[in-house]
Amino acid sequence: MTTAARPSAGGRPIATARTTHDSAAAAPQGATTSDPRTQVKHFVLDTNILLHNPDAIFVFKEHHVVIPFTVIEELDKMKRKEDDLGRNARAAIRHLDRLRAIGSLGEGVNWGALLPLAGTAHAVGPGGATGTIRVDVAEHPRPASIADPAPDNFIIASAWSLKERGLHTVFVTKDLSARIKSDSLGIITEDFNNQRVDADRLYHGFETLDVEGELIDELYRDRLLPLSRLVGYLHGGEQGEFEPAPINPNQYVVLRNKDDENHTGLARRLSDTDHAIPVSAPRKLVSGLAPRNVQQTMALDALMDDDIKLVTLLGGAGTGKTLLAIAAGMAKVFGEERYDKLLVARPIMPMGRDIGYLPGDKDEKLTAWMQPIFDNLQYLLSTRGAQSPQADSHSVEQRIGKLMADGKLVLEPLTYIRGRSIPHQFMIVDEAQNLTPHEIKTIASRVGEGTKLVLTGDIAQIDNPYLDMSSNGLSYTIEKMKGVRLFAHITLTRSERSELASLAASRL
């Protein structure tokens, strides 16, 4: 690797690293290329990585990023789309254009010359080292197994060529078929792990402890319980090996009497203070709704607390996550008038085969996508909490229509959320498991003063072809936000929709 000085836009030389095509990868100072743990690698990125997160090219620290020319062509085709894929394609192209201004992408540009990257996720190596980003324009020979002139095969061929030259090469893609094909060719193949979490150990939002009965009595008698009283009961590793697991801000604790299973209590750590407070079911029905289990009690407590600005609800079909969120939103907006509007949004992501274009204006098209929200609203407004004495004189559809006409209830696809500022609203994003971490960040950054954001979803039902239980935005948000005083999370596990729904959820 050689370093050359190129003039910047202001005339000041900027050092850019250029990777020669006939030399081995450069190693960081003090490292040897024979040690695979310290060797600088060549990461070949598939198109779907940049469509998933356009900032991905900046998170490989001191390693080299190689973008096959076919990826640029596919981004060019995607840039005209008006959805998030199109926006991400345009963002990735803009990143490359900025790099092009300071060096030759065909030879490799040291992206560290662009630091600091305002609003762009990035990661540097030891000592602040940064690697290069290169567009591979060569047409490489392909093994017979990928001789078909398909875009995926051209991209895999770029990684194959680097591997054949003896370079430490890693092909990064979210396409399962491409992973199988490249791995079969002996290429080290990975998913984009920068924004993945361990779905099997996902934060549940509550802990169950077996305690002495007097501790439960103290909680309800004093309405306060020091966290220090619970430390001895917290779970950790083997005795003496690990510190007890911490109680996060707004985490719930189910207390069970060791000697009497019917004597229980429920507490929540109050924000980031050093004490817990008792939690009980609301004295009044919330939009005509009462919690049916302890997890729903936790969920309603978090949803109704105005000091908690972000709530995530995770659960399977029928656990009540969407219904509880809408019920709390209706109570806060229509009853208490704590917020100006109830905004409910969903990603436009069909299950199975898409039915194609829909007739009508935006509201008529939206009806099909928002029907699950209408179902919950109809359930709550039909025989549940009537919000006015005249409620019975109007049909449920008329009442929903009036709320929407008055601007108190807004139903929108997430397509229209970018660029907005959303103050003083109770905002619910349903089916958030179909969003990428980048999209969740975009939504959360729209939240204005006085707004509460609720994300609901089921990570076992993901319709986005490039997301899974570990890489979706909902899982990522739960893990990254735990420990923040404005955040609360509850995992709902018990189906309460109907007896049949409960049986289906457990047996099928």
N, C-alpha and C positions, 0 to 999 in steps of 0.2 A: 504494500500500500504506500503510495507516495502522496505528499501533501503539497498543494500548490496554492498560491495566493491569487485571488480574483478580486477585482474592484467591486465594492458594493455600490448601491445606488447613490450613496453620498460620497463616493470616491475613496472611502477607507477600505484597505485590503481586508478581506475575510478569508481565513484559512478554511479550505475545503478538502476533505479526504477523498482520494480517488482510488478505487480498487482495481488493480490490474487483473486481467483475465487469466494470466498464466502464473500467478503466485498464490501461495497458501494464505489462509486468513490470518490477519494480524492478531496477536494476542495482547491483552493488557499488560502493562509493565509488571515484570516479575513473574509472569505466567509462562508456561510452556505449552506449545500446541499439542504435546503428547498427552497432556492431562485433559480428559474430556470434560471435567468439571469446570476448568478455567478457560478452555479453548473458546475463542470467539466463533460464533456460529453464523451460518447463513440461513435466515428464515425466508422461505418463499411463500408469499401470501396469495391465497385464492381470492376471487372477486367477492365472495360472500363475506369475507372478513371485513373488508372496507365498507360493504353495505350494512353490516351489523354495527360497526363502529369506525367512522372515518378517521378517528384519532389513533387507530391501532398501529399505524406506522411509527408512532413516536414512543411506544412502550416497551421496545425490545432492548433498552439500555445500551450497552456498548457493542451489541451484535449488529450484523449487517442485515438489512431488509432488502429482499429482491422482489420486484413486482414484474411478472411477465407481461410482455406487450399485449397479449390477449386480454389481460385484466383491464388495461386502459381502454381497449375497444369495447369491452362489455360495460364499463362504467359510462362510456360515451353514449351507449344505447339506452342506459338506465336514467341518464341525467334529465331527460325530458318528462319523466313521470312526475306527477304532482303529489305523490305520497311520500312517506318517510324514506322509502328506498331511493327515490329520485333526489331527495334532499341530501341524503348521505352520500350518494354518488357525486353530487355537485361539490359537497364539502371535501371529499377526498381529492377531487380534481383540483380544487383551489389550493389544498395543501401542497400538492405536487407542483403547481404553478409557482407557488412561493419558493419552493426549493429550486426550481428551474432558474429562478432569477439570480441565484447565488452560485450556481455551478452546473455542471453537465450531468443530467440524470442518467445518461447513457454510460457514464464512467463511475458515477457514485457521488453523492453529496452528503457531507457530514451535517446532519440535521441540527447538531448542537449550535450551529451558527445562527439559528433562528430563535434561540432562547432569549428572554422568556416567551413562551407561547401563551399569550393571554387567553384564558378560557379553554385551553386545550390540555387534555390529559397527557402526561408524559412521564417517563421514568428514566433515570440515568443510572449508569453503572458505578463501580467503585471509583472514588475520587472525582465524581461528576463526569465520567467518560461517556461519550455518545458515539454511536455507530453511524454507518452510512445507509442511505436509501438509494437504490439503483433500479432503473427500469431496464429489464433484459429485452433487448430488441432482436437478439439473434434467433434464427430458426434452427432448433436443435434436432439431431437425428433421434428417432423414437424407436424403442423396442417394438417388435412385431405385435405384442399384446396391446399396444396403444397406437398402432399405426393409423387407425381411423382418424381423419382430419376433424375431430371434434374439439371445441374450445377447451374442455377439461383436459384432453390429452396433450394439447400444446402447453398448458400450464404445468401439468405433471412433468412434461419433458424438460422444462426449465430446471426443476428440482433434480431430475434424473441426471442431467448434464453436470450439475455441480457435484453431485454425489460421485459420479464416475471420475471426476478430477481429484477425488480424494479429500474434498472439503467437507467439514462437519455441517451437513445440510439437514434442515427440518422443514417439512412441508406443512403449512398451517391452513386448515380448511374446516368448515362446518358441514360440508357435504359428506355424508356417510359413504356414499358410493365412491367418491374421489379418495376418501381415506383408505378404503379397502383396496382400490386399484393401486394406489401409490405404495401402500404397505406391502402388497404382494410383490412389488418391484424392489423391495429392500430399502425403500426410502423411509427414514424416520418420519412419522406422521402424527400430528397432534391437532386437537381442537384449540380454539383460542381460549387459553386458560386465564387470561388477565382478569376477566370479570366473572369467573366461575366460583361458586361456593359449594360446600359439602352439603348436598340436599339431605343426606341421611342423618346429619347432625344439625339440622336447621333449628334455629332458636324458636322455642315454643311459646315464650312469653309468660310462662308460669312454671312454678315448681311446687311439688307436693312433698310435705315434710311430716313425719311422724314425731309428735312432740308430747310434752307433759300437758295434762289437762289444764293445769293452772295458768299455763301460758296463753291458752285460748281465752280463758276467763279474764286475764289481765288485758288482753287486746280489746275486748268489748267493754270492760269496766273503765279503763283509762282512755279509750278511744285513740290509743297511741301505743306503739311497741317499738322500743329501740332495736335496731338491726343487730346490735351486739348480742341480743338474747337468742337470735336464730343461728348464729355462726356455728355453734356446736352441732346443729342438726343438718347443715348443708352438705350435699354430696360432693365428693372430690374423688381422688384416686385412692390407691391403697393407703392405709393409715401411715402417716409420717412422710409420704412421698410428695403429695401435692397440697397446695393451699385449697381450702374449700371453694367451690364455685361461687362467684359473687352474685348478689342480687342486684340486677340492673335497675336503673331508674324506671319507674312505672311498671316494673315486673310484679306479677301477682304470685301470691304464695297461699296454697291450700294447706291449712293446718289440720291434722288428724290426731285425735287423742290416742295415744298408744294403748290405753286400757279400755277405751269405749269407742268403737267405730262409728257410733251415731253422734258423737260429740265432735263437731268440726267447726272450723272458722275459715274466713277468707280475708286476706290482707293484700295491700298493694304498697310497695315502696313509693312514697310521695315524692315524685320528681327525683332530684338528686340529693335529697336530704338524707339524714342518717336514721330515719325512723319509718315505720310502716303504719298505715291507717286501716281500720276495718272497712270492708266492702260488703254491701248487702244489695239485694234486689231493689229496684226503685219502688218507692211507696205507691206511686201512681203509675198506671199503664203508660207506656211510651207509644203514642199514636195507636192506642188500643192493644199494644203488644206487651206481653210479660215474658221474661226469660224462662226457658224450660229446663235448663241445666246450668251448672256452675260456670261453664265456659261462656255461655251466652250472657250470664250475669257479668262476667269480666268484660266482655265485648261492649255491652251497654254502658258500663261504668266508664270505659275509656272513650266511647263515642259521645257521651253526654258531658264530659269534662272539657270545658273550654280552654283550659291551660295546656291540654295535649293537642298539638297542632297537626300531627301526622299519626294516623292509625292504620295498621295493616291487619287484615283479617284473612286468614288462610284456612281453607276447609273444603271438604268434598261436597258432592251434590246433596242438597237438602239440609245442610248444617245451619243454614239461616244467615250466612254472612251478608248477602245482598239485602235481604229483608230487614235485618237489624240495622244496617247502615242507612237504608232509606227511611225506616221508622224514626231513627234518631234525627236524621236530617229534617224530616217533616216536623218533628216536635220542636226542634231548634229554630226553624224558619217560620213555620205557620203558627206555632203555639207561642213560644217564648219571644219570637222576633229578634233573636240574637244575631242572626245573619240576614242579609238582604235577599239572597236567592238560594235555592237548592239546585245545584248543577250536577247532572248525572251524565257521564261520558263513558263510551265503550269503544274499543278498537274495532275497526271494520275487518274482522277476520272470520270467514265462514268455516263451519265444521264440515269437512268433506268437500264435495264438488260445489263450486260457486254456481248460483243460478243465473248469473249474467246481469245485464243492465236492468234497472227497475224503472217503471214509468213514474211520471209526476214530478213535482217540485222537490226541494230539499227535504221538507217536512214529511212529504208522502214517501219518499225513498227511505227516510230514516225510520219510519214506523216498523218496517220488517226487522231492522237491526236492533231496535230498542224494545221489541216486544217483550223480552224478559223483564225489563224495567216496568213497562205498563202492567204486566201481570202482578208484580209486587205492589204497585200503586193501587191497582184495583182491589187487591186483597185487603190492603190497609184502609182504603176509603169505603169499602162496601159495608162490612158489618163491624168494622173496628172503630177507631177513634173519630167520631164525627167532630169536625172542627167548628161547626156553627149550628145554631138551632134550625136553620133552614136546610141543613145538609140533606135531609130525607126528601126534600121537594125536588131535588135534581138527581139525575142519573150519575153513576160513577164517571162515565165518559164526559158528561157535561162539567162535572167538578174538575176533572183533570184538564179539560180544555180551558176552563176559566183561569185556573192557576197558571197555565202556560200563556194565555192571553195577557194576564196581568204581569207577566215577567217574573213571577215568584218561583216557577218551576221551569228549568231549562234542560232540555235533552239534546245532547250534541255528540257527533262522532269526534274522535280525537284528531281527525284530519284538520279541523279548524282551530285547534288549540294553540298552535305555534304562533308566536308574535303577540299573544294577548297578555294582559295583566288582569288578574282575577282577585279583586279585593272584597272582603266582607261577604264571602260566600261559603256555604257548606258544600264542598266538592267531593263527589264520589266517582272513582274510576273503577268500573266493573271489569272483570276478565283481565286484570292487570298481568296475569301470567303470560299473555301473548305479546307483551311489550319487552323491548330490549332494555338493558340498563341505561343506555344513552337516551332512549325515549322517556323513561321514568324521570331521568334528570331534567329533560326538557320540560316535562309537565310540572315537576316540583318547582322549577325556577320561574314558572308563570304565577305562582301563588303570591298574592299581594297581602298587605296588612289586614289582619283580622279574619283570614280565611283558614278553614280547617280542611285538610285533605285526607280522604279515606281511600285506601287501595284494597280491593277485594279480589280473590281469585283462588283457583285450584290448580296447583302445579302438576297434578296428575292428568289434567286435561288441557294440553297445549296444542293449539292448531297451527302455530307458526312453525314452518318446516325447519327453521334454523335455530330453534330454541329447544332446550330440554329443562329438566327439573333443576339443574345446577346453574344454567346460564341465563335464565329468564330474569327480567327486571324485578319481579316481585320477590323472588328469593334473594336477589342481590341487595335489594333495599332492606329487607328484614335483617340480614347479617351486618350490613354496613351501618345501619342506624341504631342498632341495639346499643344501649348505654348512653343515648342522647336523651336529655331531660324532656324534650318536646315530643318524644316518640313513645308509642305503645303498640305492642303486637299480641295477638291471641290466635292460637291455632285451634280451630273448632274440629272436633272429631266425631261427634255424635249426630247422626241424621235425625231431624225432627219434622221432616216434611210430611211423612205419613208412615204407617206401618209397612206398607208395600215398598216405599222408597228406602226405608231402613233395611229391609230384608234384601232388596236388590243391591244396595251399596255394600252389604257384608258378604253376600253369597255369589254375586255374579262377577 
